[in-house]
Amino acid sequence: MKRISNILVVLMLMVSIATLALADEEAGENPDVEFESETQDGENETSDNNETEDPDANETEEPEGNETEDSDEDYLDNETEEEIEIMNNSLGAEIRLLQLEKAILKNLLKGERAVEVLKAMGYNASNLSSILTEMRLLLEEVNGTDPSSNDSVQVFVDLKIKATNLTKQFRETVKALLDDEKIKELKERVRELVGDELQNYSKKIRNRIRQFNRNQLHRLYGVIGETNNSLIEDYEKGNVSLEQVKSQICKMVNQMTKEKKYQIFSEVKEDNIRKKIKAQSFADDMQNKGKGKGRGKQ
């Protein structure tokens, strides 16, 4: 019975460490000008949100159910709520803003390529060009946002909503312009777009994420009472993955007494809960603000 209890403590601790507010390199890549974002039968595709060391490993679409640009209701989807959990310091905020900036740039480059192709096919793409002009202005706005400002979370959410709405407008305009066969042709001609500028963003984001996670790991080691600096340095240099670091930490904790495991589990769990509560509180504030606007319009 005692052995089973000890195993349960280890499992709970492993889960807590796995869900520690470490920056996921896939998150924050929304929204994307993805013409293949809908399946043949019109159902939205979903994407995995597993952690990875490669920010370009998986392209995602904008969350289902975003409001149109002229909507008065503030909207915070579950993905965005998870993203803002790491924005409790300027480095976390910088990561999310860089990821959004990269996503918008990627949309812009794909959109510009799509417009070129459509013009060559003899279509009038003036409406799409207007959307891209708004996207360029939004890119400048994201680039000019100060990650250390007190309202960086609110600004990030507002800018992401605008970017998602522009993406949706672009996609809907293309769908109104082309039939399914032409959309398929357009996808193929835009799909291969990869630029040096996007690669530079990926490298910068990866470096910032590793810096952020390094700081988080030092905090975790502080709770444990032991530090493996060489392992953290190897992670920051890209020699080991984040999963390998987590695995080593779990092995280290497994050697400890039951009481020490409980202490670490409790402290890590409290840290996670605090971040989730803060993000949820922000989401609730946005929803209440949106409802207030709705009542004011009646």
KAQUIKA-V85637 format. One record per residue. RES is the residue in one small letter. PHI is phi in radians with two decimals (* if undefined). OMEGA is omega in whole degrees, -180 to 180 (none if undefined). Layout:
BEGIN
RES & PHI & OMEGA
RES & PHI & OMEGA
END
This chain:
BEGIN
m & * & 180
k & -1.11 & 180
r & -1.14 & 179
i & -1.10 & 179
s & -1.07 & -180
n & -1.15 & 178
i & -1.11 & 179
l & -1.08 & 178
v & -1.09 & 179
v & -1.09 & 180
l & -1.08 & 179
m & -1.09 & -180
l & -1.17 & 179
m & -1.07 & 177
v & -1.11 & -180
s & -1.10 & 179
i & -1.16 & -179
a & -1.12 & -179
t & -1.75 & 176
l & -0.97 & -175
a & -1.23 & 174
l & -1.61 & -175
a & -1.29 & 178
d & -1.56 & -174
e & -1.29 & 176
e & -1.55 & -174
a & -1.12 & 176
g & 1.41 & 179
e & -1.52 & 178
n & -1.42 & -9
p & -1.54 & -177
d & -2.26 & 175
v & -1.32 & -178
e & -1.90 & -179
f & -1.24 & 178
e & -1.62 & -176
s & -1.26 & 176
e & -2.10 & -179
t & -1.37 & -178
q & -1.02 & -178
d & -1.56 & 174
g & 1.57 & -180
e & -1.41 & -180
n & -1.24 & 174
e & -1.40 & 175
t & -1.99 & -180
s & -2.23 & 178
d & -1.26 & 179
n & -2.05 & 179
n & -1.25 & -180
e & -1.25 & 180
t & -2.64 & 177
e & -1.61 & -177
d & -2.11 & -178
p & -1.16 & 178
d & -1.72 & -172
a & -1.20 & -174
n & -2.59 & 178
e & -1.58 & -179
t & -2.13 & 178
e & -1.74 & -180
e & -1.27 & -175
p & -1.00 & -180
e & -1.16 & 172
g & 1.66 & 178
n & -1.15 & -179
e & -1.35 & 176
t & -1.27 & -171
e & -1.11 & -177
d & -1.60 & 179
s & -1.28 & 179
d & -1.59 & -176
e & -1.59 & 176
d & -1.32 & -175
y & -2.30 & 177
l & -2.29 & -179
d & -1.36 & -176
n & -1.07 & -180
e & -1.10 & 180
t & -1.14 & 179
e & -1.07 & 177
e & -1.21 & -178
e & -1.09 & -174
i & -1.34 & 180
e & -1.08 & -179
i & -1.60 & -176
m & -1.55 & 178
n & -1.58 & 173
n & -2.57 & -173
s & -1.15 & 180
l & -1.20 & 176
g & -1.10 & 178
a & -1.14 & 179
e & -1.09 & 179
i & -1.06 & -177
r & -1.14 & 179
l & -1.18 & 177
l & -1.13 & 179
q & -1.13 & 178
l & -1.16 & 179
e & -1.07 & 179
k & -1.12 & -179
a & -1.08 & 180
i & -1.15 & 178
l & -1.05 & 179
k & -1.09 & 176
n & -1.02 & -177
l & -1.10 & -180
l & -1.13 & 178
k & -1.15 & 180
g & -1.12 & 179
e & -1.11 & 177
r & -1.13 & 180
a & -1.10 & 179
v & -1.11 & 177
e & -1.02 & -179
v & -1.12 & -179
l & -1.11 & 178
k & -1.10 & 179
a & -1.16 & 178
m & -1.47 & 177
g & 1.60 & -180
y & -1.66 & 174
n & -1.48 & -176
a & -1.91 & -176
s & -1.09 & 179
n & -1.11 & 178
l & -1.17 & 178
s & -1.09 & 178
s & -1.14 & 178
i & -1.12 & 180
l & -1.16 & 176
t & -1.09 & 176
e & -1.12 & -180
m & -1.16 & 178
r & -1.11 & 178
l & -1.10 & 179
l & -1.16 & 177
l & -1.04 & 178
e & -1.12 & -180
e & -1.15 & 178
v & -1.13 & -180
n & -1.06 & -178
g & -1.57 & -179
t & -1.38 & 180
d & -1.50 & -178
p & -1.17 & -179
s & -1.59 & -179
s & -1.27 & -177
n & -1.15 & -177
d & -1.80 & -176
s & -1.09 & 180
v & -1.15 & 180
q & -1.07 & -180
v & -1.12 & 179
f & -1.01 & -179
v & -1.08 & -180
d & -1.06 & -178
l & -1.21 & 178
k & -1.16 & 178
i & -1.07 & 179
k & -1.07 & -179
a & -1.12 & 179
t & -1.10 & 180
n & -1.14 & 177
l & -1.13 & 176
t & -1.05 & -180
k & -1.11 & 179
q & -1.07 & -180
f & -1.07 & -178
r & -1.09 & -179
e & -1.17 & 178
t & -1.15 & 177
v & -1.10 & -179
k & -1.12 & 179
a & -1.32 & -176
l & -1.54 & -172
l & -2.10 & 171
d & -1.49 & -175
d & -1.03 & -178
e & -1.16 & 179
k & -1.21 & 177
i & -1.08 & 178
k & -1.06 & 179
e & -1.12 & 180
l & -1.13 & 178
k & -0.96 & -176
e & -1.11 & -176
r & -1.45 & -180
v & -1.84 & -169
r & -0.99 & -170
e & -1.43 & -174
l & -1.16 & 174
v & -2.49 & -178
g & -2.10 & 178
d & -1.06 & -179
e & -1.09 & 178
l & -1.15 & 178
q & -1.11 & 178
n & -1.12 & 175
y & -1.07 & -179
s & -1.04 & 180
k & -1.12 & -179
k & -1.13 & 179
i & -1.12 & -180
r & -1.05 & 180
n & -1.12 & 180
r & -1.12 & -180
i & -1.14 & 179
r & -1.18 & 175
q & -1.13 & 180
f & -1.08 & -179
n & -1.16 & 175
r & -1.03 & 179
n & -1.08 & 179
q & -1.13 & -180
l & -1.18 & 176
h & -1.08 & 178
r & -1.12 & -180
l & -1.15 & 177
y & -1.08 & 176
g & -1.09 & 177
v & -1.20 & -178
i & -1.20 & -180
g & 1.69 & 176
e & -2.35 & -179
t & -2.33 & 175
n & -1.98 & -175
n & -1.09 & -178
s & -1.14 & 179
l & -1.17 & 179
i & -1.13 & 178
e & -1.11 & 178
d & -1.10 & 178
y & -1.13 & -177
e & -1.11 & 178
k & -1.40 & 180
g & 1.54 & -179
n & -1.39 & 176
v & -2.31 & -180
s & -1.51 & 178
l & -1.10 & 179
e & -1.10 & 178
q & -1.16 & 178
v & -1.13 & 179
k & -1.03 & -180
s & -1.08 & 179
q & -1.13 & 178
i & -1.11 & 179
c & -1.10 & 177
k & -1.11 & 179
m & -1.09 & -178
v & -1.15 & -178
n & -1.09 & 179
q & -1.43 & -173
m & -1.52 & 179
t & -1.26 & 180
k & -1.03 & -179
e & -1.12 & 180
k & -1.16 & 178
k & -1.07 & 178
y & -1.04 & -179
q & -1.09 & -180
i & -1.12 & 179
f & -0.99 & -177
s & -1.12 & -177
e & -1.21 & 178
v & -1.15 & -180
k & -1.08 & 179
e & -1.07 & 180
d & -1.10 & 178
n & -1.10 & -178
i & -1.10 & -180
r & -1.02 & -180
k & -1.16 & 180
k & -1.17 & 179
i & -1.10 & -180
k & -1.12 & 179
a & -1.15 & 180
q & -1.14 & 178
s & -1.09 & 178
f & -1.12 & 179
a & -1.08 & 179
d & -1.11 & 179
d & -1.08 & 179
m & -1.13 & 180
q & -1.14 & 179
n & -1.12 & 178
k & -1.13 & 179
g & -1.11 & 179
k & -1.15 & 178
g & -1.10 & 178
k & -1.11 & -179
g & -1.11 & 179
r & -1.18 & -178
g & -1.19 & -178
k & -1.41 & -177
q & -1.25 & none
END
